[in-house]
Amino acid sequence: MANRSYLYSIDFDRTKGERKEGEKIFGLSEYSYSIPLSYKILVSQDSKISKSINWDYEHPIAIQGDFEKGKQRLFDFLMKLQSENLFDKTELEKQINETKEFLNNHQLQNIILECGEIYEMGDGELEDQNKELFDEDIMNIESQINEYLNDFRSMNKSIQTLKNEIFEFSKPKGFLSKIFSSDNSEKIQELEKKIKNVEQEKWNMLGVNYWYEILYYHFENK
């Protein structure tokens, strides 16, 4: 099984106690081997270190935030992405609309981020890694956002370089060069694959392309 980060909405405060009968937990999303930026933004408002809802662990290894405020901060950021043309406009607009519909339909009081499985891949105690994520990323979300924006810009430059290479390979060749040159179709396919991989990595880092309520750790609601 892949190690994942998990995101849930809850209608209680996990920092004050366990779930009581009738209180709801909605699954929102899960991601393999990473903690996407969207997860961090969503839990970044009125954040607190929290006990887990997934694991019976004596120390706090989760992070809880205010759902409504976190959702608004996420959409403010996604609007900035649109204005900077850092993602395909059509696809980003589709993802924003789907994200808005899903989160609005699954909104409760708080949102909680569970990264215990991610911490298991690292060094140190789980609670120490959780505090590090809280202190360095969640409490410094604006700095995190700027770092990701710079990463996206750099990745787009790499994509443009690959596209330029494809253009050069695709240029019409003179008569003699056609005779002595090899077929470039394989090289072009390799470059196109690299572009696709970089584009997919951008979406993975952002993490707004996989909203789903039935997660590996699923909670029933009465």
BALOBA-1460 file (C-alpha; in Angstrom, 3 decimals):
// residues 222
<rec num="1" residu="m" x="0.000" y="0.000" z="0.000"/>
<rec num="2" residu="a" x="1.253" y="3.488" z="-0.853"/>
<rec num="3" residu="n" x="2.008" y="5.864" z="1.989"/>
<rec num="4" residu="r" x="-0.493" y="8.688" z="1.741"/>
<rec num="5" residu="s" x="-1.536" y="12.023" z="3.163"/>
<rec num="6" residu="y" x="-5.263" y="12.287" z="3.960"/>
<rec num="7" residu="l" x="-7.646" y="15.216" z="4.182"/>
<rec num="8" residu="y" x="-11.002" y="15.233" z="6.019"/>
<rec num="9" residu="s" x="-13.651" y="17.733" z="7.097"/>
<rec num="10" residu="i" x="-15.032" y="17.334" z="10.620"/>
<rec num="11" residu="d" x="-17.851" y="19.065" z="12.522"/>
<rec num="12" residu="f" x="-16.058" y="18.951" z="15.873"/>
<rec num="13" residu="d" x="-12.791" y="20.197" z="17.354"/>
<rec num="14" residu="r" x="-10.345" y="17.290" z="17.530"/>
<rec num="15" residu="t" x="-7.962" y="19.366" z="19.646"/>
<rec num="16" residu="k" x="-10.562" y="19.284" z="22.437"/>
<rec num="17" residu="g" x="-11.468" y="15.623" z="22.345"/>
<rec num="18" residu="e" x="-12.538" y="12.610" z="20.354"/>
<rec num="19" residu="r" x="-15.469" y="12.360" z="17.986"/>
<rec num="20" residu="k" x="-18.818" y="12.008" z="19.732"/>
<rec num="21" residu="e" x="-21.846" y="10.135" z="18.498"/>
<rec num="22" residu="g" x="-23.559" y="11.947" z="15.649"/>
<rec num="23" residu="e" x="-20.576" y="14.101" z="14.741"/>
<rec num="24" residu="k" x="-19.632" y="13.890" z="11.083"/>
<rec num="25" residu="i" x="-16.387" y="13.144" z="9.252"/>
<rec num="26" residu="f" x="-16.244" y="13.554" z="5.465"/>
<rec num="27" residu="g" x="-13.379" y="12.283" z="3.366"/>
<rec num="28" residu="l" x="-11.999" y="14.883" z="0.976"/>
<rec num="29" residu="s" x="-8.840" y="13.613" z="-0.672"/>
<rec num="30" residu="e" x="-5.725" y="11.462" z="-0.362"/>
<rec num="31" residu="y" x="-2.376" y="11.625" z="-2.134"/>
<rec num="32" residu="s" x="0.396" y="9.050" z="-2.432"/>
<rec num="33" residu="y" x="3.882" y="9.878" z="-1.148"/>
<rec num="34" residu="s" x="3.351" y="13.642" z="-0.865"/>
<rec num="35" residu="i" x="1.515" y="16.486" z="0.860"/>
<rec num="36" residu="p" x="0.147" y="18.733" z="-1.911"/>
<rec num="37" residu="l" x="0.124" y="22.497" z="-1.577"/>
<rec num="38" residu="s" x="-3.682" y="22.635" z="-1.620"/>
<rec num="39" residu="y" x="-3.799" y="20.478" z="1.533"/>
<rec num="40" residu="k" x="-1.424" y="22.824" z="3.332"/>
<rec num="41" residu="i" x="-3.393" y="25.900" z="2.304"/>
<rec num="42" residu="l" x="-6.708" y="24.392" z="3.390"/>
<rec num="43" residu="v" x="-5.464" y="23.743" z="6.954"/>
<rec num="44" residu="s" x="-3.450" y="26.973" z="7.195"/>
<rec num="45" residu="q" x="-6.121" y="29.181" z="8.782"/>
<rec num="46" residu="d" x="-6.588" y="29.136" z="12.593"/>
<rec num="47" residu="s" x="-4.319" y="26.078" z="12.576"/>
<rec num="48" residu="k" x="-3.646" y="23.847" z="15.555"/>
<rec num="49" residu="i" x="-1.649" y="20.692" z="16.108"/>
<rec num="50" residu="s" x="-4.164" y="17.927" z="16.735"/>
<rec num="51" residu="k" x="-4.581" y="14.329" z="17.740"/>
<rec num="52" residu="s" x="-5.251" y="11.984" z="14.841"/>
<rec num="53" residu="i" x="-8.660" y="10.710" z="13.764"/>
<rec num="54" residu="n" x="-7.056" y="7.885" z="11.751"/>
<rec num="55" residu="w" x="-4.671" y="6.386" z="14.263"/>
<rec num="56" residu="d" x="-4.823" y="5.744" z="17.991"/>
<rec num="57" residu="y" x="-1.517" y="7.467" z="18.706"/>
<rec num="58" residu="e" x="-0.790" y="9.046" z="22.077"/>
<rec num="59" residu="h" x="0.883" y="12.157" z="20.653"/>
<rec num="60" residu="p" x="-0.631" y="14.698" z="18.232"/>
<rec num="61" residu="i" x="0.320" y="13.795" z="14.645"/>
<rec num="62" residu="a" x="-2.362" y="15.711" z="12.700"/>
<rec num="63" residu="i" x="-3.071" y="19.363" z="11.880"/>
<rec num="64" residu="q" x="-6.502" y="21.009" z="12.066"/>
<rec num="65" residu="g" x="-7.682" y="24.294" z="10.550"/>
<rec num="66" residu="d" x="-10.825" y="26.320" z="9.944"/>
<rec num="67" residu="f" x="-12.531" y="24.952" z="6.810"/>
<rec num="68" residu="e" x="-14.241" y="28.131" z="5.549"/>
<rec num="69" residu="k" x="-11.174" y="30.341" z="5.963"/>
<rec num="70" residu="g" x="-8.871" y="27.723" z="4.463"/>
<rec num="71" residu="k" x="-11.193" y="27.221" z="1.503"/>
<rec num="72" residu="q" x="-11.262" y="30.959" z="0.801"/>
<rec num="73" residu="r" x="-7.461" y="31.160" z="0.971"/>
<rec num="74" residu="l" x="-7.205" y="28.270" z="-1.485"/>
<rec num="75" residu="f" x="-9.522" y="29.906" z="-4.011"/>
<rec num="76" residu="d" x="-7.651" y="33.216" z="-3.694"/>
<rec num="77" residu="f" x="-4.489" y="31.313" z="-4.591"/>
<rec num="78" residu="l" x="-6.114" y="29.455" z="-7.492"/>
<rec num="79" residu="m" x="-7.292" y="32.778" z="-8.917"/>
<rec num="80" residu="k" x="-3.671" y="33.970" z="-8.808"/>
<rec num="81" residu="l" x="-2.607" y="30.848" z="-10.708"/>
<rec num="82" residu="q" x="-5.158" y="31.693" z="-13.376"/>
<rec num="83" residu="s" x="-3.895" y="35.252" z="-13.724"/>
<rec num="84" residu="e" x="-0.271" y="34.119" z="-14.082"/>
<rec num="85" residu="n" x="-0.995" y="31.433" z="-16.716"/>
<rec num="86" residu="l" x="1.113" y="28.892" z="-14.852"/>
<rec num="87" residu="f" x="-1.249" y="26.021" z="-15.724"/>
<rec num="88" residu="d" x="-3.301" y="25.182" z="-18.786"/>
<rec num="89" residu="k" x="-6.164" y="27.689" z="-18.534"/>
<rec num="90" residu="t" x="-8.952" y="25.366" z="-19.646"/>
<rec num="91" residu="e" x="-7.888" y="22.519" z="-17.386"/>
<rec num="92" residu="l" x="-7.264" y="24.802" z="-14.406"/>
<rec num="93" residu="e" x="-10.703" y="26.401" z="-14.763"/>
<rec num="94" residu="k" x="-12.232" y="22.912" z="-14.846"/>
<rec num="95" residu="q" x="-10.309" y="21.880" z="-11.726"/>
<rec num="96" residu="i" x="-11.288" y="25.083" z="-9.889"/>
<rec num="97" residu="n" x="-14.971" y="24.549" z="-10.647"/>
<rec num="98" residu="e" x="-14.836" y="20.899" z="-9.569"/>
<rec num="99" residu="t" x="-12.913" y="21.813" z="-6.418"/>
<rec num="100" residu="k" x="-15.427" y="24.512" z="-5.519"/>
<rec num="101" residu="e" x="-18.398" y="22.194" z="-6.013"/>
<rec num="102" residu="f" x="-16.842" y="19.335" z="-4.058"/>
<rec num="103" residu="l" x="-15.617" y="21.392" z="-1.101"/>
<rec num="104" residu="n" x="-18.901" y="23.304" z="-0.825"/>
<rec num="105" residu="n" x="-20.795" y="19.994" z="-0.737"/>
<rec num="106" residu="h" x="-18.485" y="18.469" z="1.900"/>
<rec num="107" residu="q" x="-17.860" y="21.445" z="4.153"/>
<rec num="108" residu="l" x="-17.984" y="21.095" z="7.924"/>
<rec num="109" residu="q" x="-16.586" y="23.248" z="10.731"/>
<rec num="110" residu="n" x="-12.950" y="22.167" z="10.554"/>
<rec num="111" residu="i" x="-10.556" y="20.469" z="8.179"/>
<rec num="112" residu="i" x="-7.885" y="18.019" z="9.330"/>
<rec num="113" residu="l" x="-4.686" y="16.861" z="7.634"/>
<rec num="114" residu="e" x="-3.386" y="13.372" z="8.438"/>
<rec num="115" residu="c" x="0.216" y="12.686" z="7.376"/>
<rec num="116" residu="g" x="1.176" y="9.795" z="9.676"/>
<rec num="117" residu="e" x="2.012" y="7.503" z="6.757"/>
<rec num="118" residu="i" x="4.181" y="10.196" z="5.163"/>
<rec num="119" residu="y" x="6.033" y="10.673" z="8.447"/>
<rec num="120" residu="e" x="6.670" y="6.925" z="8.592"/>
<rec num="121" residu="m" x="8.864" y="7.303" z="5.513"/>
<rec num="122" residu="g" x="11.000" y="9.946" z="7.246"/>
<rec num="123" residu="d" x="13.357" y="10.036" z="10.196"/>
<rec num="124" residu="g" x="12.422" y="10.927" z="13.737"/>
<rec num="125" residu="e" x="9.305" y="10.618" z="15.837"/>
<rec num="126" residu="l" x="5.984" y="11.155" z="14.094"/>
<rec num="127" residu="e" x="4.964" y="13.973" z="16.429"/>
<rec num="128" residu="d" x="8.265" y="15.784" z="15.818"/>
<rec num="129" residu="q" x="7.778" y="15.611" z="12.050"/>
<rec num="130" residu="n" x="4.213" y="16.844" z="12.474"/>
<rec num="131" residu="k" x="5.408" y="19.831" z="14.513"/>
<rec num="132" residu="e" x="8.044" y="20.565" z="11.873"/>
<rec num="133" residu="l" x="5.398" y="20.558" z="9.127"/>
<rec num="134" residu="f" x="3.203" y="22.810" z="11.267"/>
<rec num="135" residu="d" x="5.956" y="25.282" z="12.174"/>
<rec num="136" residu="e" x="7.786" y="25.486" z="8.851"/>
<rec num="137" residu="d" x="5.018" y="25.041" z="6.256"/>
<rec num="138" residu="i" x="1.557" y="25.626" z="7.698"/>
<rec num="139" residu="m" x="2.448" y="28.615" z="9.882"/>
<rec num="140" residu="n" x="4.489" y="30.060" z="7.012"/>
<rec num="141" residu="i" x="1.970" y="29.340" z="4.273"/>
<rec num="142" residu="e" x="2.590" y="32.588" z="2.373"/>
<rec num="143" residu="s" x="6.277" y="31.721" z="2.080"/>
<rec num="144" residu="q" x="5.311" y="28.201" z="1.003"/>
<rec num="145" residu="i" x="2.998" y="29.586" z="-1.663"/>
<rec num="146" residu="n" x="5.769" y="31.788" z="-3.050"/>
<rec num="147" residu="e" x="8.169" y="28.833" z="-3.150"/>
<rec num="148" residu="y" x="5.650" y="26.758" z="-5.094"/>
<rec num="149" residu="l" x="4.959" y="29.632" z="-7.489"/>
<rec num="150" residu="n" x="8.684" y="29.861" z="-8.213"/>
<rec num="151" residu="d" x="8.804" y="26.101" z="-8.739"/>
<rec num="152" residu="f" x="5.880" y="26.270" z="-11.185"/>
<rec num="153" residu="r" x="7.561" y="29.099" z="-13.107"/>
<rec num="154" residu="s" x="10.806" y="27.129" z="-13.293"/>
<rec num="155" residu="m" x="8.974" y="24.011" z="-14.472"/>
<rec num="156" residu="n" x="7.207" y="26.033" z="-17.174"/>
<rec num="157" residu="k" x="10.595" y="27.264" z="-18.400"/>
<rec num="158" residu="s" x="11.741" y="23.653" z="-18.616"/>
<rec num="159" residu="i" x="8.613" y="22.784" z="-20.589"/>
<rec num="160" residu="q" x="9.237" y="25.663" z="-22.996"/>
<rec num="161" residu="t" x="12.835" y="24.498" z="-23.515"/>
<rec num="162" residu="l" x="11.567" y="21.009" z="-24.379"/>
<rec num="163" residu="k" x="9.006" y="22.478" z="-26.769"/>
<rec num="164" residu="n" x="11.761" y="24.474" z="-28.475"/>
<rec num="165" residu="e" x="13.744" y="21.266" z="-28.937"/>
<rec num="166" residu="i" x="10.714" y="19.622" z="-30.515"/>
<rec num="167" residu="f" x="10.327" y="22.583" z="-32.846"/>
<rec num="168" residu="e" x="13.950" y="22.274" z="-33.958"/>
<rec num="169" residu="f" x="13.585" y="18.549" z="-34.616"/>
<rec num="170" residu="s" x="10.364" y="19.201" z="-36.531"/>
<rec num="171" residu="k" x="11.819" y="21.838" z="-38.858"/>
<rec num="172" residu="p" x="11.797" y="20.934" z="-42.586"/>
<rec num="173" residu="k" x="15.245" y="19.666" z="-43.594"/>
<rec num="174" residu="g" x="17.169" y="20.438" z="-46.753"/>
<rec num="175" residu="f" x="17.658" y="17.737" z="-49.388"/>
<rec num="176" residu="l" x="21.112" y="16.574" z="-48.266"/>
<rec num="177" residu="s" x="20.281" y="16.749" z="-44.561"/>
<rec num="178" residu="k" x="17.242" y="14.570" z="-45.191"/>
<rec num="179" residu="i" x="19.456" y="11.941" z="-46.800"/>
<rec num="180" residu="f" x="21.994" y="11.857" z="-43.975"/>
<rec num="181" residu="s" x="19.786" y="12.502" z="-40.958"/>
<rec num="182" residu="s" x="18.013" y="9.804" z="-38.985"/>
<rec num="183" residu="d" x="14.308" y="9.760" z="-38.234"/>
<rec num="184" residu="n" x="13.617" y="12.186" z="-35.343"/>
<rec num="185" residu="s" x="10.196" y="10.800" z="-34.420"/>
<rec num="186" residu="e" x="11.544" y="8.807" z="-31.457"/>
<rec num="187" residu="k" x="13.391" y="11.864" z="-30.109"/>
<rec num="188" residu="i" x="10.242" y="13.955" z="-30.432"/>
<rec num="189" residu="q" x="8.170" y="11.306" z="-28.647"/>
<rec num="190" residu="e" x="10.726" y="11.225" z="-25.830"/>
<rec num="191" residu="l" x="10.577" y="15.012" z="-25.463"/>
<rec num="192" residu="e" x="6.763" y="14.968" z="-25.503"/>
<rec num="193" residu="k" x="6.824" y="12.343" z="-22.745"/>
<rec num="194" residu="k" x="9.104" y="14.555" z="-20.653"/>
<rec num="195" residu="i" x="6.705" y="17.482" z="-21.101"/>
<rec num="196" residu="k" x="3.776" y="15.334" z="-20.030"/>
<rec num="197" residu="n" x="5.676" y="14.169" z="-16.927"/>
<rec num="198" residu="v" x="6.535" y="17.736" z="-15.884"/>
<rec num="199" residu="e" x="2.927" y="18.846" z="-16.402"/>
<rec num="200" residu="q" x="1.684" y="15.941" z="-14.287"/>
<rec num="201" residu="e" x="4.206" y="16.733" z="-11.557"/>
<rec num="202" residu="k" x="2.844" y="20.310" z="-11.411"/>
<rec num="203" residu="w" x="-0.680" y="18.972" z="-10.842"/>
<rec num="204" residu="n" x="0.609" y="16.536" z="-8.213"/>
<rec num="205" residu="m" x="2.324" y="19.373" z="-6.345"/>
<rec num="206" residu="l" x="-0.852" y="21.458" z="-6.463"/>
<rec num="207" residu="g" x="-3.185" y="18.601" z="-5.529"/>
<rec num="208" residu="v" x="-6.610" y="19.837" z="-6.684"/>
<rec num="209" residu="n" x="-7.184" y="17.016" z="-9.156"/>
<rec num="210" residu="y" x="-8.306" y="14.225" z="-6.838"/>
<rec num="211" residu="w" x="-11.306" y="15.013" z="-4.636"/>
<rec num="212" residu="y" x="-12.988" y="11.833" z="-3.448"/>
<rec num="213" residu="e" x="-15.042" y="11.082" z="-0.338"/>
<rec num="214" residu="i" x="-14.291" y="7.354" z="0.025"/>
<rec num="215" residu="l" x="-10.697" y="7.268" z="1.281"/>
<rec num="216" residu="y" x="-8.631" y="4.303" z="2.451"/>
<rec num="217" residu="y" x="-9.546" y="5.260" z="6.025"/>
<rec num="218" residu="h" x="-13.272" y="5.812" z="5.690"/>
<rec num="219" residu="f" x="-15.714" y="6.972" z="8.380"/>
<rec num="220" residu="e" x="-19.429" y="6.202" z="8.434"/>
<rec num="221" residu="n" x="-21.848" y="8.991" z="9.355"/>
<rec num="222" residu="k" x="-25.175" y="8.364" z="11.046"/>
